[in-house]
Amino acid sequence: MREIHKYTPKSVAKTVYLNVFLGALIISQGYYSKTAIQQLSEN
């Protein structure tokens, strides 16, 4: 399955860690609601 799949386990792990880090960073900055996060992405 690893040869067939597009992504390597290492690249998947990096993407997951990055998403968790960025999510924690956004929450720590005080962006809790969906609308606040949407406004952040529009700026």
C-alpha distance matrix in Angstrom:
0.0 3.8 5.5 5.2 6.1 9.9 10.7 10.5 11.0 14.6 15.3 14.2 16.5 19.3 19.2 19.5 22.2 24.0 24.1 25.5 28.0 29.2 29.5 31.6 33.6 34.5 35.5 37.5 39.4 40.6 38.6 38.0 38.4 36.3 39.3 39.9 36.3 36.7 39.9 38.3 35.8 38.7 40.7
3.8 0.0 3.8 5.5 5.4 8.2 8.1 7.0 7.9 11.2 12.1 11.7 13.9 16.3 16.8 17.4 19.8 21.5 22.1 23.5 25.7 27.0 27.8 29.7 31.5 32.6 33.8 35.6 37.5 38.9 37.1 36.8 37.5 35.5 38.4 38.6 35.0 35.5 38.6 36.7 34.2 37.2 39.0
5.5 3.8 0.0 3.8 5.7 7.9 9.0 8.5 10.6 13.2 13.8 14.1 16.6 18.5 18.9 20.1 22.5 23.8 24.5 26.3 28.2 29.3 30.3 32.4 33.9 35.0 36.5 38.3 39.9 41.5 39.5 39.4 40.0 37.8 40.5 40.7 37.0 37.3 40.3 38.4 35.7 38.4 40.2
5.2 5.5 3.8 0.0 3.8 6.5 8.9 9.8 12.1 15.0 14.7 14.4 17.4 19.3 19.0 20.1 23.0 24.0 24.2 26.3 28.5 29.2 29.9 32.3 33.9 34.6 36.1 38.2 39.6 40.9 38.7 38.5 38.7 36.3 38.9 39.5 35.8 35.8 38.9 37.3 34.4 37.0 39.1
6.1 5.4 5.7 3.8 0.0 3.8 5.7 7.4 9.5 12.5 11.7 11.0 14.2 16.1 15.4 16.5 19.5 20.5 20.5 22.6 24.9 25.5 26.2 28.6 30.2 30.8 32.3 34.4 35.9 37.2 34.9 34.7 35.0 32.6 35.2 35.7 32.1 32.1 35.2 33.6 30.8 33.5 35.5
9.9 8.2 7.9 6.5 3.8 0.0 3.8 6.8 9.8 11.8 10.0 10.1 13.7 14.6 13.7 15.6 18.5 18.7 19.0 21.6 23.4 23.7 24.7 27.4 28.5 29.1 30.9 33.0 34.1 35.6 33.3 33.5 33.6 31.2 33.5 33.9 30.1 30.0 33.0 31.2 28.3 30.8 32.7
10.7 8.1 9.0 8.9 5.7 3.8 0.0 3.8 6.5 8.2 6.3 6.5 10.0 10.9 10.4 12.4 14.9 15.4 16.1 18.4 20.2 20.8 22.0 24.3 25.5 26.4 28.2 30.1 31.3 33.0 30.9 31.2 31.8 29.6 32.1 32.1 28.3 28.6 31.5 29.4 26.8 29.6 31.2
10.5 7.0 8.5 9.8 7.4 6.8 3.8 0.0 3.8 5.3 5.3 6.3 8.7 10.0 10.8 12.5 14.4 15.5 16.8 18.6 20.1 21.3 22.7 24.6 25.8 27.2 28.9 30.3 31.9 33.8 32.1 32.4 33.3 31.5 34.1 33.8 30.1 30.8 33.5 31.2 28.8 31.9 33.2
11.0 7.9 10.6 12.1 9.5 9.8 6.5 3.8 0.0 3.8 5.6 5.1 6.1 8.7 10.0 10.5 12.2 14.2 15.4 16.5 18.2 20.0 21.0 22.5 24.2 25.8 27.1 28.4 30.4 32.1 30.7 30.8 32.0 30.5 33.4 32.9 29.3 30.4 33.2 30.8 28.8 32.1 33.4
14.6 11.2 13.2 15.0 12.5 11.8 8.2 5.3 3.8 0.0 3.8 5.5 5.1 6.3 8.8 10.0 10.6 12.3 14.4 15.5 16.5 18.4 20.0 21.2 22.4 24.4 25.9 26.9 28.7 30.9 29.7 30.2 31.7 30.3 33.0 32.2 28.6 29.9 32.3 29.6 27.8 31.1 32.0
15.3 12.1 13.8 14.7 11.7 10.0 6.3 5.3 5.6 3.8 0.0 3.8 5.4 5.1 6.2 8.7 9.9 10.5 12.4 14.3 15.3 16.4 18.3 20.0 20.9 22.5 24.4 25.6 27.0 29.1 27.6 28.3 29.5 27.9 30.4 29.7 26.0 27.0 29.4 26.8 24.7 27.8 28.9
14.2 11.7 14.1 14.4 11.0 10.1 6.5 6.3 5.1 5.5 3.8 0.0 3.8 5.4 5.1 6.2 8.6 9.9 10.6 12.4 14.2 15.4 16.5 18.4 19.9 21.1 22.6 24.2 25.9 27.6 25.9 26.2 27.2 25.6 28.4 28.0 24.3 25.3 28.1 25.8 23.7 27.0 28.4
16.5 13.9 16.6 17.4 14.2 13.7 10.0 8.7 6.1 5.1 5.4 3.8 0.0 3.8 5.4 5.1 6.1 8.5 9.9 10.6 12.1 14.2 15.3 16.5 18.2 20.0 21.2 22.3 24.4 26.3 25.1 25.3 26.9 25.8 28.7 27.8 24.3 25.9 28.5 25.9 24.3 27.8 28.9
19.3 16.3 18.5 19.3 16.1 14.6 10.9 10.0 8.7 6.3 5.1 5.4 3.8 0.0 3.8 5.5 5.2 6.1 8.6 10.0 10.5 12.1 14.1 15.4 16.3 18.2 20.0 20.9 22.5 24.7 23.6 24.4 26.1 25.0 27.5 26.3 22.8 24.3 26.5 23.7 22.1 25.6 26.3
19.2 16.8 18.9 19.0 15.4 13.7 10.4 10.8 10.0 8.8 6.2 5.1 5.4 3.8 0.0 3.8 5.5 5.1 6.2 8.6 9.8 10.5 12.1 14.2 15.2 16.4 18.3 19.8 21.1 23.0 21.4 22.1 23.3 21.9 24.4 23.6 19.9 21.2 23.6 21.0 19.2 22.6 23.7
19.5 17.4 20.1 20.1 16.5 15.6 12.4 12.5 10.5 10.0 8.7 6.2 5.1 5.5 3.8 0.0 3.8 5.4 5.2 6.2 8.6 10.0 10.5 12.3 14.2 15.4 16.6 18.2 20.1 21.7 20.2 20.3 21.8 20.7 23.6 22.8 19.3 21.0 23.7 21.2 19.9 23.5 24.7
22.2 19.8 22.5 23.0 19.5 18.5 14.9 14.4 12.2 10.6 9.9 8.6 6.1 5.2 5.5 3.8 0.0 3.8 5.5 5.2 6.1 8.6 9.8 10.6 12.1 14.3 15.4 16.3 18.4 20.4 19.5 20.0 22.1 21.5 24.2 22.9 19.6 21.8 24.0 21.1 20.2 24.0 24.6
24.0 21.5 23.8 24.0 20.5 18.7 15.4 15.5 14.2 12.3 10.5 9.9 8.5 6.1 5.1 5.4 3.8 0.0 3.8 5.5 5.1 6.1 8.4 9.9 10.4 12.2 14.2 15.1 16.5 18.8 17.7 18.7 20.6 19.8 22.1 20.6 17.2 19.1 21.1 18.1 17.0 20.7 21.1
24.1 22.1 24.5 24.2 20.5 19.0 16.1 16.8 15.4 14.4 12.4 10.6 9.9 8.6 6.2 5.2 5.5 3.8 0.0 3.8 5.4 5.2 6.0 8.5 9.8 10.5 12.2 14.0 15.4 17.0 15.4 16.0 17.5 16.4 19.1 18.0 14.5 16.4 18.8 16.2 15.1 18.8 19.8
25.5 23.5 26.3 26.3 22.6 21.6 18.4 18.6 16.5 15.5 14.3 12.4 10.6 10.0 8.6 6.2 5.2 5.5 3.8 0.0 3.8 5.5 5.1 6.1 8.5 10.0 10.6 12.1 14.3 15.8 14.8 15.0 17.1 16.8 19.7 18.3 15.3 17.8 20.1 17.5 17.2 20.9 21.8
28.0 25.7 28.2 28.5 24.9 23.4 20.2 20.1 18.2 16.5 15.3 14.2 12.1 10.5 9.8 8.6 6.1 5.1 5.4 3.8 0.0 3.8 5.5 5.2 6.1 8.7 10.0 10.4 12.4 14.7 14.2 15.3 17.8 17.9 20.3 18.3 15.3 18.1 19.7 16.7 16.7 20.4 20.6
29.2 27.0 29.3 29.2 25.5 23.7 20.8 21.3 20.0 18.4 16.4 15.4 14.2 12.1 10.5 10.0 8.6 6.1 5.2 5.5 3.8 0.0 3.8 5.4 4.9 6.1 8.6 9.7 10.6 12.8 11.8 13.3 15.4 15.1 17.1 15.1 12.0 14.6 16.1 13.0 12.9 16.6 16.9
29.5 27.8 30.3 29.9 26.2 24.7 22.0 22.7 21.0 20.0 18.3 16.5 15.3 14.1 12.1 10.5 9.8 8.4 6.0 5.1 5.5 3.8 0.0 3.8 5.4 5.2 6.2 8.6 10.1 11.2 9.8 10.4 12.5 12.4 15.0 13.4 10.4 13.4 15.3 12.8 13.1 16.8 17.6
31.6 29.7 32.4 32.3 28.6 27.4 24.3 24.6 22.5 21.2 20.0 18.4 16.5 15.4 14.2 12.3 10.6 9.9 8.5 6.1 5.2 5.4 3.8 0.0 3.8 5.5 5.1 6.0 8.6 10.1 10.0 10.6 13.6 14.6 17.0 14.8 12.6 16.0 17.4 14.8 15.8 19.4 19.6
33.6 31.5 33.9 33.9 30.2 28.5 25.5 25.8 24.2 22.4 20.9 19.9 18.2 16.3 15.2 14.2 12.1 10.4 9.8 8.5 6.1 4.9 5.4 3.8 0.0 3.8 5.5 5.1 6.3 9.0 9.2 11.1 14.1 15.0 16.7 13.9 11.8 15.2 15.9 12.7 14.0 17.5 17.1
34.5 32.6 35.0 34.6 30.8 29.1 26.4 27.2 25.8 24.4 22.5 21.1 20.0 18.2 16.4 15.4 14.3 12.2 10.5 10.0 8.7 6.1 5.2 5.5 3.8 0.0 3.8 5.5 5.3 6.8 5.8 8.1 10.6 11.4 12.9 10.2 8.1 11.6 12.3 9.5 11.1 14.5 14.4
35.5 33.8 36.5 36.1 32.3 30.9 28.2 28.9 27.1 25.9 24.4 22.6 21.2 20.0 18.3 16.6 15.4 14.2 12.2 10.6 10.0 8.6 6.2 5.1 5.5 3.8 0.0 3.8 5.4 5.3 5.2 6.0 9.4 11.1 13.1 10.6 9.4 13.1 14.1 12.0 14.0 17.1 17.3
37.5 35.6 38.3 38.2 34.4 33.0 30.1 30.3 28.4 26.9 25.6 24.2 22.3 20.9 19.8 18.2 16.3 15.1 14.0 12.1 10.4 9.7 8.6 6.0 5.1 5.5 3.8 0.0 3.8 5.4 7.4 8.9 12.5 14.6 16.1 13.1 12.3 16.1 16.3 13.8 16.2 19.2 18.6
39.4 37.5 39.9 39.6 35.9 34.1 31.3 31.9 30.4 28.7 27.0 25.9 24.4 22.5 21.1 20.1 18.4 16.5 15.4 14.3 12.4 10.6 10.1 8.6 6.3 5.3 5.4 3.8 0.0 3.8 5.9 8.8 11.8 13.9 14.5 11.0 10.6 14.2 13.7 11.1 13.9 16.6 15.6
40.6 38.9 41.5 40.9 37.2 35.6 33.0 33.8 32.1 30.9 29.1 27.6 26.3 24.7 23.0 21.7 20.4 18.8 17.0 15.8 14.7 12.8 11.2 10.1 9.0 6.8 5.3 5.4 3.8 0.0 3.8 5.9 9.0 11.7 12.3 9.0 9.7 13.2 12.8 11.2 14.4 16.7 16.2
38.6 37.1 39.5 38.7 34.9 33.3 30.9 32.1 30.7 29.7 27.6 25.9 25.1 23.6 21.4 20.2 19.5 17.7 15.4 14.8 14.2 11.8 9.8 10.0 9.2 5.8 5.2 7.4 5.9 3.8 0.0 3.8 6.0 8.1 8.9 5.8 6.0 9.6 9.8 8.5 11.3 13.7 13.9
38.0 36.8 39.4 38.5 34.7 33.5 31.2 32.4 30.8 30.2 28.3 26.2 25.3 24.4 22.1 20.3 20.0 18.7 16.0 15.0 15.3 13.3 10.4 10.6 11.1 8.1 6.0 8.9 8.8 5.9 3.8 0.0 3.8 6.8 8.7 6.9 7.4 10.7 11.7 11.3 13.6 16.0 16.8
38.4 37.5 40.0 38.7 35.0 33.6 31.8 33.3 32.0 31.7 29.5 27.2 26.9 26.1 23.3 21.8 22.1 20.6 17.5 17.1 17.8 15.4 12.5 13.6 14.1 10.6 9.4 12.5 11.8 9.0 6.0 3.8 0.0 3.8 5.5 5.3 6.5 8.7 10.1 10.8 12.8 14.6 16.1
36.3 35.5 37.8 36.3 32.6 31.2 29.6 31.5 30.5 30.3 27.9 25.6 25.8 25.0 21.9 20.7 21.5 19.8 16.4 16.8 17.9 15.1 12.4 14.6 15.0 11.4 11.1 14.6 13.9 11.7 8.1 6.8 3.8 0.0 3.8 5.5 5.2 6.2 8.7 9.9 10.8 12.5 14.7
39.3 38.4 40.5 38.9 35.2 33.5 32.1 34.1 33.4 33.0 30.4 28.4 28.7 27.5 24.4 23.6 24.2 22.1 19.1 19.7 20.3 17.1 15.0 17.0 16.7 12.9 13.1 16.1 14.5 12.3 8.9 8.7 5.5 3.8 0.0 3.8 5.4 4.9 6.1 8.5 9.9 10.5 12.6
39.9 38.6 40.7 39.5 35.7 33.9 32.1 33.8 32.9 32.2 29.7 28.0 27.8 26.3 23.6 22.8 22.9 20.6 18.0 18.3 18.3 15.1 13.4 14.8 13.9 10.2 10.6 13.1 11.0 9.0 5.8 6.9 5.3 5.5 3.8 0.0 3.8 5.4 5.1 6.2 8.8 10.0 11.0
36.3 35.0 37.0 35.8 32.1 30.1 28.3 30.1 29.3 28.6 26.0 24.3 24.3 22.8 19.9 19.3 19.6 17.2 14.5 15.3 15.3 12.0 10.4 12.6 11.8 8.1 9.4 12.3 10.6 9.7 6.0 7.4 6.5 5.2 5.4 3.8 0.0 3.8 5.4 4.9 6.4 8.8 10.3
36.7 35.5 37.3 35.8 32.1 30.0 28.6 30.8 30.4 29.9 27.0 25.3 25.9 24.3 21.2 21.0 21.8 19.1 16.4 17.8 18.1 14.6 13.4 16.0 15.2 11.6 13.1 16.1 14.2 13.2 9.6 10.7 8.7 6.2 4.9 5.4 3.8 0.0 3.8 5.3 5.2 6.4 9.0
39.9 38.6 40.3 38.9 35.2 33.0 31.5 33.5 33.2 32.3 29.4 28.1 28.5 26.5 23.6 23.7 24.0 21.1 18.8 20.1 19.7 16.1 15.3 17.4 15.9 12.3 14.1 16.3 13.7 12.8 9.8 11.7 10.1 8.7 6.1 5.1 5.4 3.8 0.0 3.8 5.4 5.1 6.5
38.3 36.7 38.4 37.3 33.6 31.2 29.4 31.2 30.8 29.6 26.8 25.8 25.9 23.7 21.0 21.2 21.1 18.1 16.2 17.5 16.7 13.0 12.8 14.8 12.7 9.5 12.0 13.8 11.1 11.2 8.5 11.3 10.8 9.9 8.5 6.2 4.9 5.3 3.8 0.0 3.8 5.5 5.6
35.8 34.2 35.7 34.4 30.8 28.3 26.8 28.8 28.8 27.8 24.7 23.7 24.3 22.1 19.2 19.9 20.2 17.0 15.1 17.2 16.7 12.9 13.1 15.8 14.0 11.1 14.0 16.2 13.9 14.4 11.3 13.6 12.8 10.8 9.9 8.8 6.4 5.2 5.4 3.8 0.0 3.8 5.6
38.7 37.2 38.4 37.0 33.5 30.8 29.6 31.9 32.1 31.1 27.8 27.0 27.8 25.6 22.6 23.5 24.0 20.7 18.8 20.9 20.4 16.6 16.8 19.4 17.5 14.5 17.1 19.2 16.6 16.7 13.7 16.0 14.6 12.5 10.5 10.0 8.8 6.4 5.1 5.5 3.8 0.0 3.8
40.7 39.0 40.2 39.1 35.5 32.7 31.2 33.2 33.4 32.0 28.9 28.4 28.9 26.3 23.7 24.7 24.6 21.1 19.8 21.8 20.6 16.9 17.6 19.6 17.1 14.4 17.3 18.6 15.6 16.2 13.9 16.8 16.1 14.7 12.6 11.0 10.3 9.0 6.5 5.6 5.6 3.8 0.0
